[in-house]
Amino acid sequence: MSTISCFLETHFRHFNARETLDAAKAWRDLLSRGGKMFLTMAGAMSTAEIGVILAEMIRKDKVHAISCTAANLEEDLFNLFNHNEYKMVPHYRDLSPEMEKELYDQGFNRVTDTCIPEGVLRQVQRRISDLWKKAADTDSPKFPYEFMYDLLDQPGIEEHFQVPAEHSWVLAAKEKGLTIYSPGFEDSTLGNIFCSEVMRGRVKSHRAVRAGTEQMELLARWYTAMAKAETPIGFFQIGGGIAADFPICVVPMLIQDLEREDTPFWAYFAQIGDSTTSYGSYSGAVPNEKITWGKLDVGTPSFMINSDAAIVAPLIFAYVLGL
């Protein structure tokens, strides 16, 4: 057994540690049975540079589809194109409002200990805008991730990379042909820029970007195809919010609304979160509650890990990779 896996097997025996190891073991078991894993990401995981190991998970066929906030989709590219201009603030807990304003005046937007420069993607922003414009002009709308893939396919684009290409999970997903669902595209920097381009008249229609219900249909068709092939699909959730709430509902939608009662439930469920259990917070809803919504079955292997995803997710990924 390799170093990290051996460490987890030896020391992660109880409480959240045991739950973490059990979730990792069950992920391996799902894959060994020919299953697929659907990964969801909320929070600021791309800014936390989860791509360093997530890209390897994608390349090694441990992750087969992704739903993330549009912020996570774009922030992987922010890091890819602008990493050298980021500013670290290790003492972020001690910042006064005046110090925060100082960062703002310097052109930085803070995410915990990492400050992202306001001018992200400036080297390629015009290229993205041109892609939106072409889609609107030709009435050829695309999903947000497809625009990112088109951008990464452009000749010479790698000249602008500021981190190793293998550290970008979006680039790895493109190379493997994965679908990336990003509900709520408008809640992102690029979503804001897109809206401004429409208002300026440069992009003639909001219809250049395909809508959320179209993403749900795309997901429903993928899930149905997997079900017909008798492929069990697992659901690994980092954080909560729309990135997870949107895709997990595809099962009850197929069963209840399309009346396809033979649709299988999710075959595995694990969530890493630090939300207090329930009290109205969907992100804090325990797995058992999902049984009542027709998402999980009684026997579905389920895990709830209350911890920091920036610490726990890489450990689980490393175990699944056999590191």
C-alpha positions, -999 to 999 in steps of 0.1 A, spaced: 0 0 0 13 34 -9 22 62 16 -10 83 18 -33 54 16 -13 36 43 -14 66 65 -52 68 62 -57 31 69 -35 33 100 -47 65 116 -82 74 103 -101 51 127 -129 71 143 -153 100 139 -149 123 108 -116 105 101 -132 71 98 -161 86 77 -135 101 54 -117 67 49 -150 48 45 -161 73 18 -129 68 0 -131 30 2 -167 31 -11 -157 53 -40 -130 27 -50 -157 -1 -46 -181 18 -69 -155 21 -96 -145 -16 -92 -181 -25 -100 -180 -5 -132 -197 25 -117 -191 62 -125 -187 92 -102 -205 125 -105 -186 152 -86 -201 185 -74 -182 215 -62 -193 246 -44 -172 270 -23 -139 282 -37 -122 249 -44 -107 261 -77 -91 291 -59 -78 265 -34 -61 249 -64 -79 216 -61 -71 212 -97 -36 200 -88 -51 166 -78 -86 168 -93 -71 170 -128 -53 137 -121 -86 121 -109 -101 131 -142 -72 119 -162 -73 85 -144 -110 81 -150 -120 84 -113 -145 113 -121 -169 111 -150 -190 143 -149 -189 175 -129 -214 201 -116 -199 232 -101 -207 268 -95 -198 290 -125 -173 306 -101 -154 273 -98 -155 268 -135 -140 302 -142 -116 303 -112 -97 273 -125 -90 294 -156 -83 325 -135 -56 304 -118 -43 290 -151 -40 324 -168 -33 348 -138 -17 328 -110 15 349 -109 -5 380 -101 -24 366 -71 -16 380 -37 -15 358 -6 -27 372 28 -18 346 55 -31 370 82 -66 373 66 -84 368 100 -68 399 113 -78 423 85 -97 454 95 -123 470 72 -97 496 63 -72 470 53 -99 452 32 -105 486 14 -68 489 8 -69 455 -10 -99 467 -30 -81 499 -40 -51 478 -51 -74 459 -75 -78 427 -55 -108 406 -46 -102 385 -15 -112 348 -11 -100 338 24 -62 340 22 -60 345 -16 -66 377 -34 -76 375 -70 -66 404 -93 -96 422 -108 -81 420 -143 -83 382 -145 -84 368 -180 -76 402 -195 -52 384 -219 -81 363 -233 -112 382 -224 -117 396 -259 -114 360 -272 -142 349 -249 -163 378 -259 -158 370 -295 -170 334 -289 -201 347 -272 -207 372 -301 -203 344 -327 -228 322 -308 -253 350 -307 -248 361 -343 -252 326 -357 -279 315 -332 -256 287 -320 -260 289 -282 -236 269 -260 -232 258 -224 -207 278 -203 -182 250 -202 -183 247 -240 -171 283 -244 -142 274 -220 -133 244 -240 -134 265 -272 -111 290 -256 -86 264 -245 -86 249 -281 -75 282 -296 -40 281 -312 -13 295 -290 -35 298 -259 -9 278 -238 15 308 -241 -7 325 -216 -6 297 -190 10 307 -156 7 273 -139 15 238 -153 -12 227 -177 -16 195 -157 -28 215 -127 -60 227 -145 -90 205 -139 -110 222 -166 -82 215 -191 -82 178 -180 -120 176 -183 -118 190 -218 -91 165 -228 -113 137 -215 -145 150 -230 -163 154 -197 -195 175 -194 -193 203 -168 -227 215 -156 -226 250 -141 -261 261 -130 -264 298 -121 -239 310 -147 -251 346 -140 -236 343 -105 -200 346 -116 -175 371 -129 -178 359 -165 -216 359 -161 -215 395 -151 -191 403 -180 -214 385 -204 -244 405 -192 -224 437 -197 -215 427 -232 -252 421 -240 -261 455 -225 -234 472 -246 -248 456 -277 -216 438 -285 -234 404 -279 -268 407 -294 -287 382 -272 -287 365 -238 -295 333 -258 -258 329 -267 -255 309 -234 -278 280 -230 -302 280 -200 -303 260 -168 -332 239 -177 -313 229 -209 -285 217 -186 -310 197 -166 -322 180 -198 -286 172 -208 -280 157 -174 -312 137 -175 -303 122 -209 -268 113 -196 -282 97 -164 -308 78 -184 -281 65 -208 -261 53 -178 -291 36 -163 -299 18 -195 -263 5 -195 -269 -6 -159 -240 17 -148 -243 27 -111 -237 65 -106 -222 79 -74 -226 114 -61 -197 131 -44 -205 165 -30 -181 192 -19 -200 219 -1 -237 226 -9 -257 251 -28 -268 250 -64 -238 230 -76 -252 200 -57 -289 208 -53 -294 211 -91 -279 178 -103 -290 155 -74 -326 164 -83 -323 147 -117 -334 114 -102 -367 125 -86 -373 146 -118 -370 115 -139 -391 93 -116 -418 118 -105 -421 142 -134 -412 121 -164 -428 90 -146 -398 68 -154 -402 47 -123 -375 23 -133 -348 50 -129 -322 39 -103 -314 60 -73 -279 74 -69 -257 45 -60 -234 63 -36 -235 96 -18 -208 115 2 -207 151 13 -180 172 27 -194 203 45 -191 224 76 -227 235 77 -246 228 109 -270 199 104 -303 211 90 -320 241 108 -333 251 74 -299 248 57 -302 224 27 -264 222 27 -266 207 62 -293 182 54 -281 147 64 -281 119 37 -311 101 52 -333 132 45 -326 126 8 -344 92 9 -377 111 14 -370 131 -17 -364 101 -39 -327 107 -45 -312 79 -24 -324 45 -14 -323 28 20 -292 8 11 -272 35 -6 -237 39 9 -239 74 24 -213 95 42 -214 129 58 -180 144 66 -180 176 87 -147 191 79 -127 215 57 -130 203 21 -96 218 12 -81 193 36 -104 163 32 -111 162 -5 -74 158 -15 -70 130 10 -99 111 -4 -87 117 -40 -53 105 -31 -68 73 -16 -89 67 -47 -58 72 -69 -39 48 -47 -13 73 -37 
